[in-house]
Amino acid sequence: MHAISFIQDLAVLMLVAGVVTVLFHRFKQPVVLGYILAGFIIGPHTPPFGLIHDEETIKILAELGVIFLMFCLGLEFSLRKLFSVGATAFIAAGLEIALMLWIGYEIGQFFGWSNMDSLFLGGILAISSTTIIIKALSDLKMKNERFAQLIFGVLIVEDILGIGIIALLSGIALSGSVETGEVFSTVGKLSLFMVVALVIGILLVPRLLAYVAKFESNEMLLVTVLGLCFGFCLLVAKLEYSMVLGAFLIGAIMAESRQLVQIERLMEPVRDLFSAIFFVTIGLLIDPTVLVEYAVPIFVITAAVIVGKVISCSLGAFIAGNDGRTSLRVGMGLSQIGEFSFIIAALGMTLQVTSDFLYPVAVAVSALTTLSTPYLIRVADPLSQRLAGWMPLRFARVFAMYGDWLRSIQPQGQSALLMAMIRKILLQVLINLALVVAIFFGGAYFAATLAGYMAPWVSHENLQKALIWGGALLLSLPFLIAAYRKLKALAMLLAEMAVSPEKAGRHTVRARRVISELIPLLALVGIMLLLMVLSASILPTGELLLVIGLVAAVVIVVLWRWLIRLHSRLQIALMETLEHSQDQPHH
Amino acid sequence: MHAISFIQDLAVLMLVAGVVTVLFHRFKQPVVLGYILAGFIIGPHTPPFGLIHDEETIKILAELGVIFLMFCLGLEFSLRKLFSVGATAFIAAGLEIALMLWIGYEIGQFFGWSNMDSLFLGGILAISSTTIIIKALSDLKMKNERFAQLIFGVLIVEDILGIGIIALLSGIALSGSVETGEVFSTVGKLSLFMVVALVIGILLVPRLLAYVAKFESNEMLLVTVLGLCFGFCLLVAKLEYSMVLGAFLIGAIMAESRQLVQIERLMEPVRDLFSAIFFVTIGLLIDPTVLVEYAVPIFVITAAVIVGKVISCSLGAFIAGNDGRTSLRVGMGLSQIGEFSFIIAALGMTLQVTSDFLYPVAVAVSALTTLSTPYLIRVADPLSQRLAGWMPLRFARVFAMYGDWLRSIQPQGQSALLMAMIRKILLQVLINLALVVAIFFGGAYFAATLAGYMAPWVSHENLQKALIWGGALLLSLPFLIAAYRKLKALAMLLAEMAVSPEKAGRHTVRARRVISELIPLLALVGIMLLLMVLSASILPTGELLLVIGLVAAVVIVVLWRWLIRLHSRLQIALMETLEHSQDQPHH
């Protein structure tokens, strides 16, 4: 049979991986490192030399491994968890990623590497490793302590930011240059895409999965899940984003379905199989001569990762209001790189923009920092005591005052409630506007195709544009009205707060009404102007625009109630899905 | 990324498979047919034409699908179940397979197909489909009735005989001719290999799995299971058997481990994923023009399958002593072909000995017989009543008499116990002898290699042979002694039965002792002679043989007790594994 050489590859791969990981497990080292070592052993650079024959097929399976890895990461991610992580996670993750991107880039430049290598090095160093941290914390039996919960929060934010980094690096690699404007436009488009995909996905996918689950067949559920996963990856790839991003997003969408536990149980062996192949393939690429040649950069980068992450994460945690000891433990726990780094390094290789040495260097740094993680966590406590002892009394007092001050400015009671309400309204407005922008973008994207369909009936180009633009406006109406109503509520709240009867006297009511009517209207006008700019390519001429405006006004007046009901139905469906999934235990 | 076209293939495959299988499930048709239809739709022969681009990789994954399918069939197989199925299973399966092999071959010849096509057609028609039967019986809620249990017994025997057919057809395809002697030698070698693999496998594999399971990591257990599976497939392929056989055997070995339930749970999604790809790939190959062209053969073969299987299985069940109604139900239930047929058809294609049309024909026949199965099962009861009504009274009386006669000749009470004991002893002797033969075969197989190792110390060829042959004898001693002792026990039993004090009078004791000493000695001498013939290539000359014999005699005398203890330890280990696995629920 012609598959025999491939089966032989798989046999060698799994047998060596099995033996090495059993050994690693016995000596309490992470299994991931075992896989990499297994790949190193059977790889072409070490005796007995090249035990893998059909490397092409193995590499394709390895890419499947990345997809399944990210898909399962998405399954473990949850929007609810993202909404509920505190300030610590955002501040620490933001500081860490900004600092590590910069440090990575600077180290690359220092060693005279190319701009692209330096940039990817920054990306490689930015994200810590979820799997290795979870392994280390459960080995140390610290998984339920407070600092561990903070670390998990940081990791969730890191996941989302890491997805952004992957999208950014792909964009930069394809365009070949870094321009601030382009970065912002990439990030903007990416956020827009993510919001729209999540909203539509959470409306559709959990319902579909619930329907399939009714047949009570694991096989059908698995096939459906895989079909959705690959299909979405394909869609994302067609939009020129990385498939890795697609896998994560569809995973996050499915995390909101009621079948989450079942899906996780079914996908676990599939992920383990393919991710084992992925990690072994990493080992295959390691050339020991490269490691020797780049020994100095490897040690410099390792030191930079540990020092940089400890400082940035500890500082972030401290700024967010944690005590020194907890902050240091958070920083020590996050001081390594792992699977995200491999994925970013692999991205650079597949896009052929990074040098060959970057991958082995990343693997070596990951191995060294992984091995040091448990010791760092254990040393955090004694170190924080030592530091407290060394610190001059005045410093300690400043630190303590910072904590007190932070607590004093935190909104309490009613104002905290108000802040939460304002945040929620703003989020809803943003989501609705994102959907509107997406509809107009979609119209512009498919304008040529749509015009082609219309050509037999409507030949005039300007009229075609008017129809497309008008159609987009019509589709957007429910979301625009919802945004307007939310903005009005917000404006009333703000008017209530800003115009107090003591100051405005008898003008109070009128002043409040002016504010509460003016703000949403001005905001809507601003939004429409923005939309016109964004959809410039399909914007019809003035007269037609006027006609469209009139039609829209009539529709709004006639269908006002129906549009509101439609939107609230969609909103309820979304909320129901999000709340149902809370019944399920998350890990 | 270069994997994008492959991901696109997977996406299309899984999405179409998902939709079609959901529809099939809704209309209560087997999911397997849905997969095949999905493949047909996305295949190159039907619009929208060729949605699959990287067919090579998909085909490799499909071969993995076959391996996982057979592996999981092996997991569900169990030696204990094979030992406990009754006469019905053996007689019905034997009759069915013999008849269908012959009918298939004759139909092929009738339509003027090549010898090889006709032979493979016989193989394709021989084995019924476990998955389809289980599906049909559970849909009809008849899974726990007596005839269903009989059907499951037939299926177990069919699995083993099907494995034999695959090995035989591969052998015939490679040598290109059918010779009775060769067939017997193939079957003999295959049985020997299976016995040895099972004994050694059951001694080693469950222990290894138990060790790995101690780490309580699903991932490690999965990697180990996959490594063993692929590794064993590779070994089997190196011995020039089909990898399918290897997958089934290692599955059957793992079925005796304590981790069976866990392994099944882990392997289920992996099997579902890859077997979906396999079944879809089957559909890809179907060309509707072939189906139209071969419409007549397809209907003839379909009719032959249904009529042939109903008659042979019903007859087999009736001969084994079941009543007419149950027999007919057994026959009706088994009247279809399925996954084994696809595997055999695929085998013919990969070995490039069958024509292109055979595969689609097999698929079409499988589809038709699958669809008819539930109706046939439902019609069995009314039909048996109708038949009983039509039957002339004299016929009915003969049938009833057959049943009475059969019950009268069945051993009862003490003699039934004796028969069971004799069967058990013979089985043990056969297993021990199989191990001995395997040791000598192994010696002959590796003679050149071993001689190469010895060359620096022992240069004389005859001396080398003597050492190898002597070594093999030494290794075989525990098994030879065990066989001798079991034979002696058997001889004593037989002597007791054959020489009754009434007939032999005062010679009773002496006659019994002569028989009980003579039989095992004669048998052993016969075995040694057989071994000498089988190992002719490494048999040393006469004097050296004498020396070896003397050494062996000394070893036997000195180490008699130790050898017995060694063997009984091995036996206990084997029995423990077999009994432990009984604690686990089997499906």
Interface residues (C-beta under 8 A of the other chain):
Chain A: M1 H2 A3 I4 F6 I7 Q8 L10 A11 M14 L15 A17 G18 T21 V22 H25 V31 T57 K59 I60 E63 L64 I67 V212 F215 S217 N218 E219 M220 L222 V223 T224 L226 G227 L228 F230 G231 C233 L234 A237 S242 M243 L266 M267 E268 P269 V270 D272 L273 A276 T350
Chain B: M1 H2 A3 I4 F6 I7 Q8 L10 A11 M14 L15 A17 G18 T21 V22 H25 V31 T57 K59 I60 E63 L64 I67 V212 F215 S217 N218 E219 M220 L222 V223 T224 L226 G227 L228 F230 G231 C233 L234 A237 S242 M243 L266 M267 E268 P269 V270 D272 L273 A276 T350
